[in-house]
Amino acid sequence: MKLLRSFFASLLAILLVFTNTLPAFAFCGFYVAKADTKLYNKASQVAIARSDDRTILTMANDYQGEAKDFAMVVPVPTVLSKEQVKVANPAIMERLDAFSAPRLVEYFDENPCDPPKLYDRFEMPQPVAPSAAPQAMKRARGSALGVEVEAQFNVGEYDIVILSAKESGGLETWLQESGYKIPNGARDLLKPYIRQKLKFFVAKVNLEKFETSGFTKLRPIQIAYESPRFMLPIRLGMINGQDAQDLIVYILSPKGRAEVANYRTVRIPSDVNIPEYVKGEFSNFYKSMFTTSYDRENRNVAFLEYAWNMGNCDPCSADPLNPDELKQAGVFWLEQPMGTNQPPQNSIWGRGRRPMPRSSNVFITRLHVRYTRDKFPEDLMFQDTNNQENFQGRYIMQHPYLNETNCDAGKQYRASLPKRFDQEAQTLSKLTGWKIEDIRKKLPSVNLADVSWYDRFRAYVR
């Protein structure tokens, strides 16, 4: 057993050595698949870059339908001006998703008859530095309904209005009469925000600008504001249906990990060995595992899927975002390179921040929430911490050495494989709810013809 443990421990240090022109792979295995947001039929993504009281919020949704029917209503703590609203690059959300997605990694057992080899560990390379005012009649109607248009402007393909309201029924009526496709029953979900005296950021598509923009899908909207409230309003996202919806939140901070303050934050199951055939079924595996965890935790929890300093990754499912990409994601506390078109330091996007030239000053937290109208009665309230502990959803596929072996160590190794395979099968069944009988049918077979009964017995009782 000590020999076997020593053998597997040595495998954790195995690396491929490349020329200096190629990056070195870290010791934690080789990334082969990831569980990104493409797994889910309904998955919205939000990136929150926050330091002190300043927040830059990027909202991307999975809206499917005609652009003319799109409407976004987001409670905000203050009246936003045109300078505080942008249209973001969709690729930024894809980069955040790819970098932080739960991942499958693989190892390869070596011939147990060969002496184990030890290799030095190499760190992952650091990223290199990188319409006009409302008509009088519309104003009068809004006044009668208790709705006031605080600001109105166009950004990219979106027409934006910022509203304040005195009561939810009047706001719902105003939105519907103004051509926003707001489902019936919205007033109950609007009411708490009106009581808190929040404003409403409302966006719909300007069809003429969208058709000439060259984009086939709606781009994310990015807003910047200052407020002591560190929260994300999700209740309005429940208006559109009773089905469960997935929300992926990327929180970027110069301090450390972000946590949900008003709900439990639970780590997704991680660092478990699963059968190697899952490589071809990783999407189904992760969806089943997440659903099983969601049901087991009584649903109203936020799952932590990733927490890491953006300066490195181990193993990498995608390269870390470079400083320019981080700025596009809303990170405003990095040093602004000379000669760029980035907003000046005295703007809402980067005012009064001490220059920090390294993207390692960005810590990313990925949270996954699945919610329905009967769960999550409150919006998500966050708190940032100084916790720099790394975490990732990571699933291990250990390829066995199945060629013939003639040495005693090889025979003992093969004798241990059936028990190891069965343990992996039981882990997979527990995580996903899949039937153990179906899993066992897909496990590899091991030739034990030349293995003594004594070696088989020792492998069984260990």
C-alpha positions as CSV (number, residue, x, y, z in Angstrom):
1,M,0.0,0.0,0.0
2,K,2.9,2.4,0.8
3,L,4.3,1.7,-2.6
4,L,1.0,2.4,-4.3
5,R,0.5,5.6,-2.3
6,S,4.0,6.7,-3.2
7,F,3.3,5.9,-6.9
8,F,0.1,8.0,-7.0
9,A,1.7,10.8,-5.1
10,S,4.5,11.0,-7.6
11,L,2.0,11.3,-10.4
12,L,0.7,14.6,-9.1
13,A,4.0,16.2,-10.0
14,I,4.2,14.9,-13.6
15,L,4.7,17.6,-16.3
16,L,5.4,17.8,-19.9
17,V,8.5,19.8,-20.7
18,F,8.3,22.2,-23.7
19,T,10.6,24.7,-25.2
20,N,10.8,28.2,-23.8
21,T,8.4,29.4,-26.5
22,L,5.5,27.4,-25.0
23,P,3.8,27.8,-21.6
24,A,4.4,25.2,-19.0
25,F,1.5,23.2,-17.6
26,A,0.8,23.2,-13.9
27,F,0.9,20.1,-11.8
28,C,-2.8,19.8,-11.2
29,G,-3.6,17.9,-14.3
30,F,-4.5,18.7,-17.9
31,Y,-7.8,20.5,-18.6
32,V,-10.0,18.6,-21.1
33,A,-13.5,20.0,-20.7
34,K,-15.5,22.7,-18.9
35,A,-19.0,23.3,-17.7
36,D,-19.8,26.8,-19.1
37,T,-23.1,28.6,-19.4
38,K,-23.8,26.9,-22.7
39,L,-25.0,23.9,-20.7
40,Y,-28.2,25.7,-19.7
41,N,-31.3,26.7,-21.7
42,K,-31.9,29.7,-19.5
43,A,-28.8,31.3,-18.1
44,S,-28.2,35.0,-17.5
45,Q,-24.7,36.3,-16.6
46,V,-23.8,39.3,-14.5
47,A,-20.3,40.7,-13.9
48,I,-19.9,43.0,-10.9
49,A,-16.6,44.9,-10.5
50,R,-16.6,46.6,-7.1
51,S,-14.2,48.4,-4.8
52,D,-15.3,50.5,-1.8
53,D,-18.7,51.9,-2.8
54,R,-18.1,52.0,-6.5
55,T,-19.8,49.4,-8.7
56,I,-19.6,48.6,-12.4
57,L,-22.3,46.2,-13.3
58,T,-22.4,44.3,-16.6
59,M,-25.6,42.5,-17.5
60,A,-25.9,39.9,-20.2
61,N,-29.0,37.8,-20.7
62,D,-30.0,34.8,-22.8
63,Y,-33.0,36.6,-24.4
64,Q,-34.5,34.6,-27.2
65,G,-37.1,36.3,-29.4
66,E,-37.7,39.3,-31.5
67,A,-35.7,42.3,-30.6
68,K,-38.8,44.5,-30.6
69,D,-40.2,42.6,-27.7
70,F,-37.1,42.9,-25.5
71,A,-37.4,44.9,-22.2
72,M,-35.1,45.2,-19.3
73,V,-36.1,46.7,-16.0
74,V,-33.4,46.9,-13.3
75,P,-33.7,48.7,-9.9
76,V,-30.8,51.1,-9.4
77,P,-29.9,53.1,-6.3
78,T,-29.5,56.4,-8.1
79,V,-30.4,58.3,-11.3
80,L,-27.9,57.4,-14.0
81,S,-26.7,59.7,-16.7
82,K,-25.7,58.7,-20.2
83,E,-22.0,58.9,-19.1
84,Q,-22.7,56.1,-16.6
85,V,-24.1,53.6,-19.2
86,K,-22.2,51.7,-21.9
87,V,-22.8,48.8,-24.3
88,A,-20.2,46.1,-23.5
89,N,-18.3,43.7,-25.7
90,P,-20.1,40.3,-25.5
91,A,-16.7,38.5,-25.7
92,I,-15.9,39.8,-22.2
93,M,-18.6,37.7,-20.6
94,E,-17.5,34.7,-22.7
95,R,-14.0,35.2,-21.4
96,L,-15.1,35.4,-17.8
97,D,-17.2,32.3,-18.2
98,A,-14.5,30.3,-19.9
99,F,-11.8,31.2,-17.3
100,S,-14.0,30.4,-14.3
101,A,-16.0,27.4,-15.5
102,P,-15.9,24.1,-13.6
103,R,-13.5,21.8,-15.3
104,L,-12.6,18.2,-16.0
105,V,-8.9,17.4,-15.7
106,E,-7.1,14.2,-16.5
107,Y,-4.0,12.3,-15.3
108,F,-2.3,9.2,-16.8
109,D,-1.0,6.4,-14.7
110,E,2.5,5.3,-15.8
111,N,3.7,1.7,-16.0
112,P,4.0,0.6,-12.4
113,C,7.0,-1.5,-13.4
114,D,9.0,1.6,-14.2
115,P,10.5,3.7,-11.5
116,P,8.4,6.8,-10.8
117,K,9.7,10.0,-12.2
118,L,9.6,13.4,-10.4
119,Y,9.4,16.6,-12.2
120,D,9.7,20.2,-11.1
121,R,6.5,22.2,-10.9
122,F,6.2,25.2,-13.2
123,E,3.9,28.1,-12.3
124,M,1.4,29.2,-14.9
125,P,2.6,32.3,-16.8
126,Q,1.4,35.6,-15.6
127,P,-0.8,37.6,-18.1
128,V,0.9,40.4,-19.9
129,A,-0.1,44.0,-19.3
130,P,-2.5,44.8,-21.2
131,S,-34.0,60.7,-27.8
132,A,-35.1,63.8,-27.1
133,A,-37.3,64.8,-24.1
134,P,-40.7,63.1,-23.7
135,Q,-43.7,64.6,-25.2
136,A,-45.9,66.8,-23.0
137,M,-48.8,64.4,-23.2
138,K,-46.6,61.5,-22.1
139,R,-45.3,63.5,-19.2
140,A,-48.8,64.3,-18.1
141,R,-49.8,60.7,-18.3
142,G,-46.8,59.6,-16.3
143,S,-47.6,62.3,-13.6
144,A,-51.1,60.9,-13.3
145,L,-49.7,57.4,-12.8
146,G,-47.1,58.6,-10.2
147,V,-44.3,57.9,-12.6
148,E,-41.5,60.5,-13.4
149,V,-39.0,60.2,-16.2
150,E,-35.7,61.2,-14.5
151,A,-33.5,60.8,-17.5
152,Q,-33.8,59.6,-21.1
153,F,-31.0,58.8,-23.6
154,N,-29.8,56.3,-26.2
155,V,-26.7,54.1,-25.8
156,G,-25.8,51.8,-28.7
157,E,-28.8,49.9,-29.8
158,Y,-30.7,50.6,-26.6
159,D,-33.2,53.3,-25.7
160,I,-32.8,54.0,-22.0
161,V,-35.1,55.7,-19.5
162,I,-34.6,56.2,-15.8
163,L,-37.8,56.2,-13.8
164,S,-39.0,56.9,-10.3
165,A,-42.4,55.8,-9.2
166,K,-44.8,56.2,-6.3
167,E,-46.7,53.0,-6.6
168,S,-46.2,49.7,-8.5
169,G,-49.5,49.6,-10.3
170,G,-48.9,53.0,-11.9
171,L,-45.4,51.9,-12.9
172,E,-46.6,48.7,-14.5
173,T,-49.3,50.6,-16.4
174,W,-46.8,53.2,-17.6
175,L,-44.5,50.6,-18.9
176,Q,-47.2,48.7,-20.7
177,E,-48.7,51.8,-22.2
178,S,-45.2,52.9,-23.3
179,G,-44.7,49.8,-25.4
180,Y,-42.6,47.7,-23.0
181,K,-43.4,44.0,-23.0
182,I,-43.9,43.6,-19.3
183,P,-45.8,40.5,-18.3
184,N,-49.0,40.8,-16.2
185,G,-48.4,40.5,-12.4
186,A,-45.2,42.6,-12.4
187,R,-46.6,45.0,-9.8
188,D,-46.1,42.7,-6.8
189,L,-42.4,42.4,-7.7
190,L,-42.0,46.1,-8.4
191,K,-43.5,47.1,-5.0
192,P,-40.5,46.4,-2.7
193,Y,-38.2,48.5,-4.8
194,I,-40.6,51.4,-4.8
195,R,-40.7,51.2,-1.0
196,Q,-36.9,51.4,-0.9
197,K,-37.1,54.5,-3.1
198,L,-35.0,52.9,-5.8
199,K,-35.0,54.2,-9.4
200,F,-35.7,52.0,-12.4
201,F,-33.3,51.6,-15.2
202,V,-35.4,50.6,-18.2
203,A,-34.0,49.5,-21.6
204,K,-35.6,48.5,-24.9
205,V,-34.2,48.0,-28.3
206,N,-34.0,50.8,-30.9
207,L,-34.8,48.6,-33.9
208,E,-33.3,51.0,-36.5
209,K,-30.0,51.2,-34.6
210,F,-29.9,47.5,-33.9
211,E,-30.5,46.6,-37.6
212,T,-27.6,48.8,-38.7
213,S,-25.3,47.8,-35.8
214,G,-24.0,44.6,-37.5
215,F,-24.8,42.5,-34.4
216,T,-27.1,39.5,-34.5
217,K,-27.6,39.3,-30.8
218,L,-28.2,42.0,-28.1
219,R,-25.0,43.1,-26.4
220,P,-24.5,43.3,-22.6
221,I,-25.3,46.6,-20.9
222,Q,-22.8,48.1,-18.4
223,I,-23.7,50.7,-15.8
224,A,-21.5,52.5,-13.3
225,Y,-22.7,54.0,-10.0
226,E,-21.7,54.6,-6.4
227,S,-23.7,53.2,-3.5
228,P,-23.0,51.5,-0.2
229,R,-25.5,48.8,-1.3
230,F,-23.7,45.8,-2.6
231,M,-26.6,43.8,-4.1
232,L,-28.1,42.3,-7.2
233,P,-31.9,42.6,-7.8
234,I,-33.0,39.2,-9.1
235,R,-36.7,39.3,-8.2
236,L,-37.7,41.0,-11.4
237,G,-36.1,38.2,-13.4
238,M,-38.8,36.0,-12.1
239,I,-41.6,37.8,-13.9
240,N,-41.1,35.9,-17.1
241,G,-42.1,32.5,-16.0
242,Q,-42.3,29.7,-13.4
243,D,-39.5,27.6,-14.7
244,A,-36.1,27.6,-12.9
245,Q,-33.6,30.0,-14.2
246,D,-29.8,29.9,-13.9
247,L,-27.8,33.0,-13.0
248,I,-24.0,33.1,-13.1
249,V,-22.5,36.0,-11.2
250,Y,-18.8,37.0,-11.6
251,I,-17.6,39.3,-8.9
252,L,-14.3,41.1,-9.4
253,S,-12.6,42.6,-6.4
254,P,-9.2,44.0,-5.5
255,K,-9.5,42.4,-2.0
256,G,-10.6,38.7,-2.2
257,R,-13.6,36.4,-2.3
258,A,-17.1,37.8,-2.3
259,E,-19.9,36.0,-0.4
260,V,-23.7,36.1,-0.3
261,A,-24.7,37.8,3.0
262,N,-28.4,36.8,3.1
263,Y,-28.3,33.2,1.9
264,R,-26.0,30.3,2.4
265,T,-23.0,30.0,0.1
266,V,-22.2,26.4,-0.6
267,R,-19.2,25.0,-2.4
268,I,-20.1,22.9,-5.4
269,P,-18.7,19.3,-4.9
270,S,-15.2,19.2,-6.2
271,D,-11.8,17.4,-6.3
272,V,-13.4,14.0,-6.8
273,N,-12.3,11.1,-9.0
274,I,-14.9,10.0,-11.6
275,P,-14.8,7.2,-14.2
276,E,-12.8,8.1,-17.4
277,Y,-15.8,7.5,-19.7
278,V,-17.3,10.7,-18.3
279,K,-15.0,12.6,-20.6
280,G,-17.5,12.1,-23.4
281,E,-20.4,12.9,-21.2
282,F,-19.1,15.8,-19.1
283,S,-21.9,18.2,-19.9
284,N,-24.6,15.7,-18.8
285,F,-22.5,14.9,-15.7
286,Y,-22.2,18.5,-14.6
287,K,-25.9,19.3,-15.2
288,S,-27.0,16.2,-13.3
289,M,-24.5,16.9,-10.5
290,F,-25.6,20.5,-10.1
291,T,-29.3,19.5,-10.0
292,T,-28.6,16.9,-7.4
293,S,-26.7,19.4,-5.3
294,Y,-29.5,22.0,-5.8
295,D,-32.2,19.6,-4.6
296,R,-30.1,18.3,-1.7
297,E,-29.4,21.9,-0.4
298,N,-33.1,22.8,-0.4
299,R,-32.5,25.0,-3.4
300,N,-32.3,28.5,-1.9
301,V,-28.5,28.6,-1.7
302,A,-25.7,30.2,-3.9
303,F,-23.1,27.7,-5.2
304,L,-19.5,28.7,-5.3
305,E,-18.0,27.4,-8.5
306,Y,-14.7,29.3,-8.7
307,A,-12.6,31.7,-6.5
308,W,-9.1,32.6,-7.8
309,N,-6.7,35.4,-8.2
310,M,-6.9,36.5,-11.9
311,G,-3.1,36.6,-12.1
312,N,-2.9,32.8,-12.6
313,C,-4.9,29.6,-12.9
314,D,-4.2,25.9,-12.1
315,P,-5.2,24.2,-14.3
316,C,-6.3,26.8,-16.9
317,S,-9.5,26.2,-18.9
318,A,-8.8,29.5,-20.5
319,D,-6.1,32.1,-20.2
320,P,-6.5,34.8,-17.5
321,L,-8.0,38.0,-18.7
322,N,-5.3,40.6,-19.6
323,P,-5.6,44.1,-18.1
324,D,-7.3,45.5,-21.2
325,E,-10.0,42.8,-21.0
326,L,-10.4,43.3,-17.3
327,K,-11.1,47.0,-17.9
328,Q,-13.7,46.0,-20.4
329,A,-15.2,43.8,-17.7
330,G,-15.5,46.9,-15.5
331,V,-12.3,46.7,-13.4
332,F,-11.5,50.3,-12.8
333,W,-8.7,50.1,-10.2
334,L,-5.9,49.0,-12.6
335,E,-3.3,51.4,-13.9
336,Q,-4.4,53.2,-17.1
337,P,-1.8,52.7,-19.9
338,M,-0.6,55.8,-21.7
339,G,-2.1,56.4,-25.2
340,T,-5.3,54.4,-24.6
341,N,-8.9,55.5,-25.0
342,Q,-9.9,54.4,-21.6
343,P,-12.0,56.8,-19.5
344,P,-10.0,59.4,-17.6
345,Q,-9.3,58.8,-13.9
346,N,-11.7,61.6,-12.9
347,S,-14.7,59.8,-14.5
348,I,-17.2,57.5,-12.8
349,W,-15.4,54.6,-14.4
350,G,-12.1,55.2,-12.7
351,R,-12.1,58.3,-10.5
352,G,-9.5,58.8,-7.8
353,R,-8.1,55.3,-7.8
354,R,-4.5,54.6,-6.9
355,P,-2.8,53.1,-10.0
356,M,-2.3,49.3,-9.6
357,P,-0.5,47.9,-12.7
358,R,-0.9,44.2,-12.0
359,S,-4.0,42.2,-13.0
360,S,-3.1,40.0,-10.0
361,N,-4.9,42.7,-8.0
362,V,-8.2,41.2,-9.3
363,F,-9.8,38.3,-7.5
364,I,-12.7,36.6,-9.3
365,T,-15.6,34.9,-7.5
366,R,-18.0,32.8,-9.6
367,L,-21.4,32.1,-8.0
368,H,-24.2,30.0,-9.5
369,V,-27.8,30.5,-8.4
370,R,-30.8,28.6,-9.7
371,Y,-34.1,30.3,-8.7
372,T,-37.8,30.1,-9.2
373,R,-40.7,32.4,-8.1
374,D,-41.2,30.3,-5.0
375,K,-37.6,30.6,-3.9
376,F,-35.2,33.5,-3.1
377,P,-37.7,35.9,-1.5
378,E,-35.0,38.5,-1.2
379,D,-32.5,39.9,-3.7
380,L,-28.9,38.8,-3.5
381,M,-26.9,40.9,-0.9
382,F,-23.1,40.5,-1.1
383,Q,-20.2,41.2,1.1
384,D,-16.5,41.4,0.0
385,T,-13.9,39.8,2.2
386,N,-10.1,39.5,2.3
387,N,-10.3,35.8,1.9
388,Q,-7.8,34.9,-0.9
389,E,-8.3,31.1,-0.6
390,N,-8.5,29.4,-4.0
391,F,-11.4,27.1,-5.0
392,Q,-12.5,25.6,-8.2
393,G,-15.1,23.0,-9.4
394,R,-12.6,20.4,-10.5
395,Y,-13.3,16.8,-11.5
396,I,-10.5,14.2,-11.9
397,M,-10.3,11.5,-14.5
398,Q,-7.4,9.1,-13.8
399,H,-6.6,7.0,-16.8
400,P,-5.3,3.5,-15.6
401,Y,-2.4,1.8,-17.1
402,L,-4.0,-1.3,-18.7
403,N,-1.1,-2.8,-20.6
404,E,0.4,-6.1,-19.5
405,T,2.9,-5.9,-16.6
406,N,5.2,-8.6,-15.4
407,C,6.6,-7.3,-12.2
408,D,5.1,-7.7,-8.7
409,A,4.3,-4.0,-8.4
410,G,2.4,-4.2,-11.7
411,K,0.3,-7.2,-10.5
412,Q,-0.5,-5.5,-7.3
413,Y,-1.4,-2.3,-9.2
414,R,-3.8,-4.3,-11.5
415,A,-5.3,-6.1,-8.5
416,S,-6.2,-2.7,-7.0
417,L,-8.0,-1.3,-10.1
418,P,-11.4,-3.1,-9.7
419,K,-11.9,-1.6,-6.3
420,R,-10.7,1.9,-7.5
421,F,-13.1,1.7,-10.5
422,D,-16.0,0.8,-8.2
423,Q,-15.2,3.6,-5.8
424,E,-15.3,6.0,-8.8
425,A,-18.6,4.5,-9.9
426,Q,-20.1,5.0,-6.5
427,T,-18.9,8.6,-6.3
428,L,-20.4,9.3,-9.7
429,S,-23.8,7.7,-8.7
430,K,-23.9,9.7,-5.5
431,L,-23.1,13.0,-7.2
432,T,-25.5,12.6,-10.1
433,G,-28.2,10.2,-9.0
434,W,-27.4,7.9,-11.9
435,K,-28.0,4.2,-11.4
436,I,-24.9,2.4,-10.2
437,E,-25.7,-0.6,-12.4
438,D,-25.6,1.5,-15.6
439,I,-22.3,3.1,-14.5
440,R,-20.6,-0.2,-13.8
441,K,-21.5,-1.4,-17.3
442,K,-19.2,1.3,-18.7
443,L,-16.2,0.7,-16.5
444,P,-13.0,-0.8,-18.1
445,S,-12.2,-4.4,-17.6
446,V,-8.9,-5.6,-16.0
447,N,-7.0,-8.8,-16.9
448,L,-6.4,-10.5,-13.5
449,A,-5.5,-13.9,-15.0
450,D,-1.9,-13.8,-13.7
451,V,-2.6,-12.1,-10.5
452,S,-2.5,-14.3,-7.4
453,W,-5.5,-14.7,-5.1
454,Y,-3.4,-13.2,-2.3
455,D,-2.8,-10.0,-4.2
456,R,-6.5,-9.8,-5.1
457,F,-7.4,-10.3,-1.4
458,R,-4.9,-7.6,-0.2
459,A,-6.3,-5.1,-2.8
460,Y,-9.8,-5.9,-1.6
461,V,-9.2,-5.4,2.1
462,R,-7.2,-2.2,1.8
